[in-house]
Amino acid sequence: MTYVVLDTCIRCKYTDCVDVCPVDCFYEGENMLVIHPDECIDCGVCEPECPEEAIVSDIDDRAAKYLELNREYAEKWPNITQSKEHPKDAEKFAGMEGKFEKYFSPAPGEGD
């Protein structure tokens, strides 16, 4: 089992989850994070840290759509192991529906 980042993260990109991950399995895109499913040890400490509830277990029905996306972009994007300031307009995108179709970017973030 693993944890998965959903599209809820897009344009919010809070990084509180990164600080608590014991295996550094988060990767940073331009406007969201993903979890490498082969590195995640299913400890679950990241899930309650996300203010947008964008992290779920892969057994959650919402995870199926994003599991392969997390895998694909964890291979392409740089690793992030320390929290950063979230985007200044993050609150504007909190709880918004359809963020993947509107705002997903395949561009990498800066990482550490």
C-alpha positions as CSV (number, residue, x, y, z in Angstrom):
1,M,0.0,0.0,0.0
2,T,1.0,3.6,-0.5
3,Y,-0.3,7.1,-0.1
4,V,-1.3,9.2,-3.1
5,V,-1.6,13.0,-3.7
6,L,-4.8,14.0,-5.3
7,D,-5.6,17.0,-7.6
8,T,-6.7,18.9,-4.4
9,C,-3.0,19.8,-4.0
10,I,-2.8,21.7,-7.3
11,R,-2.3,25.4,-6.9
12,C,-2.3,25.0,-3.0
13,K,0.9,23.0,-2.7
14,Y,1.3,23.1,1.0
15,T,4.5,21.3,1.9
16,D,3.8,20.4,5.6
17,C,3.7,16.8,4.6
18,V,7.3,16.8,3.4
19,D,8.7,17.6,6.8
20,V,7.2,14.5,8.5
21,C,8.0,12.0,5.8
22,P,10.6,9.5,7.2
23,V,11.6,8.3,3.7
24,D,11.6,11.5,1.6
25,C,9.2,10.1,-1.0
26,F,7.7,13.5,-2.1
27,Y,8.5,15.0,-5.5
28,E,7.8,18.6,-6.5
29,G,6.0,19.8,-9.6
30,E,5.4,23.4,-10.6
31,N,2.1,23.5,-8.8
32,M,1.6,20.3,-6.8
33,L,3.5,17.5,-5.1
34,V,3.4,13.7,-5.7
35,I,4.4,10.7,-3.7
36,H,6.6,8.0,-5.2
37,P,4.5,4.8,-4.6
38,D,7.6,2.5,-4.6
39,E,9.3,4.6,-1.9
40,C,6.3,5.3,0.4
41,I,6.3,3.0,3.4
42,D,2.6,3.5,4.1
43,C,3.2,5.1,7.5
44,G,0.5,7.6,7.1
45,V,2.1,10.5,9.0
46,C,1.8,12.8,6.0
47,E,-2.0,12.5,5.6
48,P,-3.1,14.5,8.6
49,E,-0.5,17.2,7.8
50,C,-2.2,18.3,4.6
51,P,-4.6,21.2,5.2
52,E,-6.4,20.5,1.9
53,E,-6.8,16.7,2.6
54,A,-5.0,16.0,-0.7
55,I,-3.2,12.9,0.6
56,V,-5.1,9.6,0.8
57,S,-4.4,5.9,1.0
58,D,-4.4,4.0,-2.2
59,I,-7.3,2.0,-1.0
60,D,-9.4,5.2,-1.1
61,D,-11.6,5.3,-4.3
62,R,-10.3,8.7,-5.2
63,A,-6.7,7.4,-5.4
64,A,-7.2,5.2,-8.4
65,K,-7.2,8.1,-10.8
66,Y,-4.0,9.6,-9.4
67,L,-1.8,6.6,-8.5
68,E,-0.2,6.4,-11.9
69,L,0.1,10.1,-12.1
70,N,2.0,10.1,-8.8
71,R,4.3,7.3,-10.1
72,E,5.0,9.0,-13.5
73,Y,5.8,12.4,-12.1
74,A,7.8,11.1,-9.1
75,E,10.2,9.8,-11.8
76,K,10.3,13.1,-13.6
77,W,10.2,15.8,-10.8
78,P,12.9,16.6,-8.3
79,N,12.8,15.3,-4.7
80,I,11.6,17.7,-2.0
81,T,12.6,17.0,1.6
82,Q,12.0,20.3,3.3
83,S,8.8,22.4,3.5
84,K,8.6,25.7,1.7
85,E,6.3,28.6,1.8
86,H,3.0,27.8,0.0
87,P,1.8,29.9,-2.9
88,K,0.5,33.3,-1.8
89,D,-2.8,32.6,-3.6
90,A,-3.3,29.1,-2.2
91,E,-6.4,29.9,-0.3
92,K,-8.1,31.1,-3.5
93,F,-7.8,27.5,-4.9
94,A,-8.8,25.7,-1.7
95,G,-11.7,23.3,-2.2
96,M,-12.0,24.1,-5.9
97,E,-13.4,21.3,-8.1
98,G,-11.8,20.3,-11.4
99,K,-8.3,21.6,-10.7
100,F,-6.6,18.9,-12.7
101,E,-8.3,19.8,-15.9
102,K,-7.8,23.6,-15.3
103,Y,-4.4,23.9,-13.7
104,F,-2.3,20.8,-13.8
105,S,1.3,21.5,-15.0
106,P,3.7,18.7,-16.0
107,A,6.6,21.2,-15.4
108,P,9.0,20.3,-12.5
109,G,9.3,22.3,-9.4
110,E,12.6,23.4,-7.8
111,G,13.0,20.5,-5.3
112,D,15.6,21.0,-2.6
